[in-house]
Amino acid sequence: MTRDRIGHVAIVVALILLSIPLFFSIYRDAAFNTAPRDDYGPYLQSIVGAGGRVPGAPMAYRLFSVLVAVPFYFLLPLYNFSNLHAVDPHYLRATEAISAASWLSLLGMTVVIYLICRNKAGATRKSAIIAALLSLFFAQFTGVTTIDPIALFLISLLIYSLDRILLFAPLMLVSVGFNEKIAFLFVIVFGLRLLLVRDRSALSFLAVSLLAAGVYLAVRILVAAPGNGNQTSPSTYWDSFVATTRASLTLKGLVINVLPIVLLALVAWLDVCIARQLRYESAIWRNSDALVFIGMLLIGLAIDVQYTAGRLAMFAFPLYMPVLALGLDAMFPDAAAQRDDGGNRGMAQSRLYGRR
């Protein structure tokens, strides 16, 4: 094993050990229901035959995100909270398992974003680490007590595969069973690239993303799980837009919706400035990507999620981390001078959807 690999293994082990309090934070918040959330505990209970129930739409269609928690349900010892009384132990075990899956997904997302910054964008180790740790901060604006981290991990894997359609395609199609937002996110990514920067090489990726979105809609029509029928009814979108906008103007809305949107807008603007200054573009970044979070926000405004519109938009943040890492290198040239990969960045700049 080379020194680099030993170093990477050490970093991963340290990340796991240092983040154990994060797991308990996620688990505690979920167990005590400190904030409104989509509760997948009963869904997991029904899968393992320990009571529970199958939820309505759209939660019912995110089966794979719950299945990944099944091993944790059986393997983890049950951790009880002293001040949590009269709780079904099967439900608590399910909540613990889902929390473990979300925690490990957050760590996986962090590692993959580091690899994207390092291997795809050619950033230095220090900048890649900083960007990866920043991703943990941005992830807190999503539903970390639910299954959102699993979706963020998959989004990061898909970004890593943006130069390889043969890797991207199966990941995208499988993602439909994890979280439908992933497919719609990449439909926006490649739709904008095709329309705004006339990038015809995005066609195959757009086609796969549209296929995945179509599969989800077909499954939703065929299964017809009850709940949230307005999400597939365009006639309700305007009323939802008005209601969510009004909710966003309250104090709660400003914190939950407006703050993450402002942060995303700032990072997206910085990325555009950095990319223009460095003349950087690659499979993992085109300037049209800066508008992706707006597309996700519009979806959130249309489907009447009110206090989670900012959370939906935040699913776009993994797109913005690699260029941000390059910006850190540009701001601190001494760190950039220590790069030992001899042209990683040049290779990343010349690569566009696998073509050189």
N, C-alpha and C positions, 0 to 999 in steps of 0.2 A: 504494500500500500504506500503510495507516494505521500510526501509531506502535505501537499495540497489536500488530498483526500482525508488524511488524518485531521487536518485543520477543519475541514467541512463537517466531518463526523462530530468533532468536539463542539463546534458551534451549534449543531442540531441538538446534541445532548444537553448543552448548557441552556439552550432555548427552552427545551422541555422542562428542565428542572426549575429554571427561573420563572416559568409561566404557570407553575402549579397553582399559585394563588389566583391566577386568572380563571382557572377551571372552577375553583370553589366560589369565586365571585359570580360566575355564570350560573352555576348550580344553585347557589343560595337565592339569587334574584328570581330564578325560575320556580324554585320550590315555594318561596314566600309570595310569588306573584306581585312583585314590587311595582310592576308597570304592566299595562295592557299588552297582551301578546297573543300570537297564534299558538295554542297549546297542542303539541303533537303527542303528549304523554298518553292520552287515551287511545290514539291511533296505534302507537307501539304496543300498548296492552292488548289490543284486539288482534294484532299480528302474532304475538307470542302466546295467545290463548289465556290471558290473565285478566279478563274483563275488558273494560274500556269500550270504545265505539269507533266506527269509521266516521270521520268528519265530513262536512259538506264541501262544496267547491269553493275555492280552488285547491284547498288543502288535500283533498282526497287524491288528487292527481300527482302529488309529490311523493309517491310511494317509495321510490328509491332512496330519497333522503331520510326516510324513517327506517328503511331496511338496513342501512349501514349502521344503525344504532343497536341492532339486534344482538350482535356479539357482546357489546358492552353490558347489555341487560343481564346476560347470563354470567359474564366473567367478573364484573366489578363487585366488590363487597359493598353492601348498602351502607351509606354514610347518613346517619340521622342527625337532625338539628334539635338542640335542646328545647328551643322555644316553638317548635313546630309540632302541634298536637293534633290528634284525631285525623290523621292522614292515612289513606290507603297505602300500605307498604308496596304493593304492586305498582301503583301510580308513582310513588316516590322513586322506585327503582327505574321506572321508565323515564322519568324526568332526569335522573342522574345519567342514564345512558345517552339520552339525546344531548345533554350538556357536555358529556365527554366527546361525542362525535363533533359537536360544534367547536369545542376547544381545540381538538386535534386538527380540524379543518382550518381554523385560524392560523395555527402553526404551519400547516402545509401551504396555505396561501402566502405566508411570509417568506417561506423558503423559495417558493416558485417565483415570487416577485423579485427576490434577490437574484435568482438565476436569470430571469429576463433582463434585469438591469445589467448584470455582469456579462452574460454570454451572448445576448441578442443585441443589446444597445452598446456594449463595450465600456460600461462605466467602471470606475475603480472599485475595489473592494469596499473601501470606506463609504463611498457614496451609495453603493448598492445596499449596504447594510442600513444606512440611514433611511433610504427610501423604503426598504422592507419594514423597518420599525415604524415609519410613518404610516404604513398601510394598516398596522394594528390600531393606530389612532383613528383613522378614517373608518375602519370597520365598526367602531363603537357607535357610529350613527346608524347602523343597520340593526337588525334584530338578532343580537348575538345569543340571546336566550332561546332562540328558536332554531331554524335550519338555515338561516341566511348565510352563516359562514361556509356551509357546504357549497352553496351556490357561488360564493366568492372564490373558493378554492378552484372550482371548475372553470370559472371565468378566467382565472389566472392561467390555468393549464391551456385553455383555448388561445389566450394571447400568446403564450409560449409557442404554440403550434401554428401561428399565423403565416409562417413561411412553408408549411407542409400540409397541403390539402388532404393527403392520405392519412395524416394523424388528426387533423382538424375535423374531418367529416364524421368518423365514428364517435368522437367525443361529443360533437354537437348533437348527433342523433340520440345518443344515450342521455344527454342532458335533459331531454324532454321529460323523462321520468323523475328527474330530480327537482327541477324548478323551471317553469315555463318562461320566466323572465329572462333566462339566459339566451334563449333563441331570439326573443324580441330585441334584446340588447344588440346582438350581432346583426340582426336585420337592419337596425338603425346604423350601426357602424359601416357596413358595406354599402347600404343604400346611399349614405352621405358621401362615401368615397366615390361611388359611381357617378352621382349627380353633380357634386361640387368640384371634384378634381379630375373627373373624366377618367377614372382608373378602371380600365376594362379588365384588368387582371383580378379585380374584385368579384367578377361575375360568378365564378365557380363557388367562391365562398358565400356569396349572397344566395345562390341557388340552394346550397346545403342548408343555410340558415332559414330560408323561406320554407324549405321542405320540413325542417324540424318544427317550425311554427305551425305549419299546416297539419302535421301529425298531431300536435297538441290540440288544435281546434277540432280535428276529426274525432279524437278520443273524447273530448268534452261533449261533443254532440251525441256520440254513440252511447257513452256511459250515462250522461245527463244526471250527474250527481246534483242534489238540490243545494241551493244557496248561491248568493251573489249573481243572480241571473242578469243584473244590470251590466255586469262586466262584458257581456257579449251582446248587449243591446245598444246600438249606436244612438237610438232615440233618447237615451238617458244621459248621454255624455255631457251635453251643455249644462243641464241642471247640476250634474256632479262637479263640473268645472267651477260653477259659481259657488257651490257649497264648500268645496275644498279651498278655494281662494279666500272666502270669508273666514274660514277656520284658521287659515294661515296668518291672518292679520291679528289674531288674538295673541296674548303673551305666550301661551303654550305653542301656538302655531309658529310664532317667530323663532322659538327655540328649536322646535322639532323639525319644522319644514324650511324656514327661511335661512337659518344659520348654516345647515349643510349645503344648501344651494349656493350661498355666498362663498363658502370655502371652495366648493367645486369650481365655481366660476373663476375664482382667483387662481387656482392651480391650473385650470385649462388655459387661462390667459398667459400665465407664466410659461407654460409649455409651448404655446405658439411663439412667444418672444424668443425663447431658448432655441427652438427648432429653426427659426428664421436666422438667428444670429450664427448658429452653427451650420446652417444649410443642411439640416438633418432630416432625412425621411427614410423610412424602411417599412418592412412588412408590419412592424409593431406600432408605427406612427405615421399618420398623415394629418395635416393640419385640420382637416374636416372632423377628426376625432374629437376636437375641442367642443363640438356641438352635441355630442352623443348624450351627455347628461341632460340636456334640454329635451331631447326626444323622450328619455325615460321620465322626466318630470311631466311632460304633456300626457303621457300614459297614466301617470298617477293622478293628475287632475281630472282625467276623463272617467276613471272607474270608481270615483267616490271613495277614496281611501282617507281623505281628509288629513288626519295627523300622521300619515305615513308616506306622504308624497315625497318628502325629503329623503326618506329611507330608500324609496325606489330609485331616485336619481343617483344616490350614493353607490349603486351597483356599478356605475361607470368608472369609479375611481381607480381600479387597477390599470386602466388604460393610460393613466396620467403619471404613473410612478417612474417608468424608465426615462422619459425625457427630463423629468425633474432631477433624477440622479445625474444625468449629463450636465444639467445646469449647475449642480453643486460642484462638479469637476471644473466647470468653466469659472466659477466664482473663486475656487481655491486651486489655482494651477499647480501649486507645489504637490498637492495630492495627486493631481492628474499626471504629473511628471513621474510619479512612482509606478505608473502602470507597467506591468511586466508581461502583458499579453501581446505586445508587438503587433498591433494593427487589428485587434478585435473590432474596434469601433468602425474602422474603414470597411471591414467586411460586412458589418451590420448595415452600414449606410448603403452599400451597393446591392444588398439583398432585398428584393421586393417580390414577395410571394414565391420564393424559391428560385427566382430568375436572377442571373448575374450578367 
